[in-house]
């Protein structure tokens, strides 16, 4: 969850920086445009004006590209957040179903959740305020009820159910 917040913060910073660059480009383009208008009024059309007109076109192109890029970043971030939220909901529901199917006690469900998060026995014991032996015994019961032999297999059991079957078939065909 912290990684998603860090990623969101990084995207927000990038969007702000790009927005500031776009604004600077806009001010520069307005300056060049007003300078070119003054030059036309004083001297008429000439090579200097062609150079300034090129600079103005380049700046406006940069403004459009920058604005488009900021918009793309924001939309991508929103899409990612929506997809992660949906995946969280699916995983949470899958865990509730499996824990009920395996008839885990509330304590076993809590230990199983920590195991699925990748915590080791010492961490689980610390988080739950229990002895490591108790956690080992609970994990043994969880593994038995789930039909697996270790933490990696427990995690793989959930991941396997979440992996898109088409992607799974694609990787199986390559091997």
N, C-alpha and C positions, 0 to 999 in steps of 0.2 A: 504494500500500500504506500510506503514511503517513496518507493521508486516512482510510482505514478505521480505523486505530489512533486517530486524532484523534476520529473519530466515535464509536468504541467508548468512548473515555475520556469524551467529553461525555455520552454516554448513561449511563455508570456514575455520573458526578457527579450527573446529574439524578436518577437512581434513589436515590442516597444522600441527597440533599437532600429528595426527596419522602418517603423513609422516615423521615427525622428529623422532618419536619412531621407525618407520621402519628403518630409516637410522642408528640410534643408534644400533639397533639389527644387522644390516648388518655389522657395524664396529666390534661389539662384535663377531659375527660369523666368520669374517675374522681373528680376533685375535686368537680365539680358534682354528680355522683350521690351521693357521700357527704354533701355539704352539704345536698342535697335530703332525703336520708334523715334527717339530724339535724333539719332544719326540720319534717318531718312528725312526728317524735317529740316535738318541743317544742311546736309551734303547730298541728299538724294541717294539713289542706289549705287553701290560700289562693291569692291572685293571685301572690304571690311564688314560690310553688312552681310555678305554671303557667309562669312566666318561666324558672325554672331547668330545668324539664322540657323546655321548648322548646330551651333552649341545649344540653342533653344530647343531645336528638334530632338537632340540627344538627351537633354534634360527632361523634356516631356515624355520621351520614350522610357527613360529611367523611372520617372514618377509612375507611369502606368504599370511597368513591370514590377516595381516595388510594392505598389498597392495591391496588385494581383497576388504577389507572393505572400504578403501579410494575410490577405484573405484566405489563401490556400492553407497557410499554417494554422490559422484559427479554426477553419473547417475540419482539417485533419485532426486537430487536438480534440475537438468536440466528438468526432466520429470515434476516435480511440477511446475516449472516456465512456461513451455509450456502449461500445463493445465490451470493454472491461467490466462495466457494471452488469451487463447481461451475462457475461461469463461467470462473474461472482455469484449471481443469482442461480444459475444452472448448477454450479459446483455446490453451492449451499444446499440446494434441493436434493441433489444426488447424494450428498453426505447424509442428510436427514433420512432419506429413503434407505440407504445401505445400513446406517446405524440401527434403524428400526427393524429392518430385515434380519440383521444379525443379533437383534435383541441385546444391544449393549446397554449396560447400566449408565446412568448419568455420569458417574465417575469414569467409566471406560470410554464413553463418548468424548469426554474432556481430554483424556489421555490420547485417544485416537486422533483428535483434532491437532494436538501438539505434535504428534508423530507425523501427521500429514504435512505439517508446516516445516518438517525437517529437524525438529528439536531432538537432541539426544536424551538419554535416560536421566542424566544429571540435571539438565535444564528442566525437564518435565517435573522431576521431583522438587526442584527449587520453586518453580512456578506454582505447583500445587501444594507445596508445604508438606510433602510426604517423603517417606524413605525411598531410596533407589530400589530396594528389594520389592517394595509395594508396586512401584511403577513397572518393574520387570515382570512381576506376576500379572499385572493388568494387561501389559502388552502381549504376553503369552496367550491370555484368554482372548484378546482382540484378534490376534493372528489366527488362532484356532477357529473362532467364529467366522472370520472372513475367508478362511481357507488359504491363507498365505503363510510364509515362514519367517518373514522379516519386514522391517520398515520399508525397504526399497520396493518390495513386492506389494506392500499395502499402497504405497504412493502410485506405483505402476498400475494397480488395479483401477484407481480413479482416473488416472491420465488416459488409460486405454479406452475407457468409456466416453471420455470427452473428445478424443481425437476424431476428427472428421473421417468417416469410413472411406471416403473417396481418397483422401490423402494417405490413409493407412494402406489402402490397396495399391496406390501409386508407389509408395516406398517398398512395399513387399515385392512388387514386380521388378524393381531395380536390383534387389539383392539376390 
